[in-house]
């Protein structure tokens, strides 16, 4: 069984951390705090800028999403096998079909820069 430790961030919030042991899903406790610092970090990582009204909306949306996902912890999954694939089919591929292709002259017709045989593109590798 897993040991739960208490980690105090400040007087108003408490985080519970499980040690690195595996334990049954029914004993799993996931408390996630969505605060302004998290919203700011997500905004920084995604390179987005939000005003205070937008931050409040995003914080509310994140809290609702997390509450929805945490609601899944209430399900009784004792007799449910893990799903590895959506179906029992294996390597369902279509047969290759030989079709016609465009000619070189047709392909080069829409190229902005070309010679008689090749597309010409700007040099991107410096020596």
Buried (B, 14 or more C-beta within 10 A) or exposed (E): EBEEEEEEEEEEEEEEEBEEEEBEEEEEEEEEEBBEEBBEEBBEEEEEEBEEEEBEEBBEEBBEEBEEEEEEEEEEEEEEEEEEEEEEEEEEEEEEEEEEEEEEEEEBEEEEEBEEEEEEEEEEEEE
